């Protein structure tokens, strides 16, 4: 009889969990944590899982724009070895199935600012591009909010109704 109770309990729990769905905010946060914590804690597969397989990564180097694949970046992570760094999410914005996030990874002598673009692929959010910059510890991210943009761009005026058609002019040969 106890076995039936356990099976019934498991079925009820499974049915309850099936109806549970995470919000996009939670799913985006999960992806960002996979990226940040996965890298920090040496969890290579968790780190790689945050990215779309063919995600693009670019930075400005001494010889111009440089880039690397997700596999190449992941190969620099020492499995199961924690890195001496702290991370945090600075901002996230999203609409429908597209998002952008800014993260910060602080090391002893500098930090990396990541500008990440994400897309919702199926039910998961994946990083599809990463542009990053290594900066001094005291450097902060600069932003332009809606107020700045509104001040520099005139409001869009609606188009006027079309004018009445002009009277037909006789063809003068031109």
Number of C-alpha atoms within 10 A of each C-alpha: 5 7 8 9 10 11 11 12 12 12 12 12 11 11 11 10 10 9 7 8 10 9 9 18 12 12 17 26 16 16 22 26 19 21 23 22 21 24 26 23 19 19 21 23 14 18 24 21 16 25 23 17 14 12 18 17 20 15 16 13 11 7 6 7 9 11 15 12 14 21 13 10 15 18 12 11 19 15 15 13 12 15 14 10 12 14 18 14 16 13 11 16 12 15 9 8 14 14 19 18 20 20 21 22 17 19 15 9 8 13 20 17 21 21 18 20 22 25 21 17 12 8 11 15 26 27 28 18 21 21 16 18 15 17 15 13 13 7 11 10 10 6 7 7 8 8 8 10 10 10 9 8 8 8 8 6 6 6 6 6 6 6 6 6 6 6 6 6 6 6 6 5 4 3
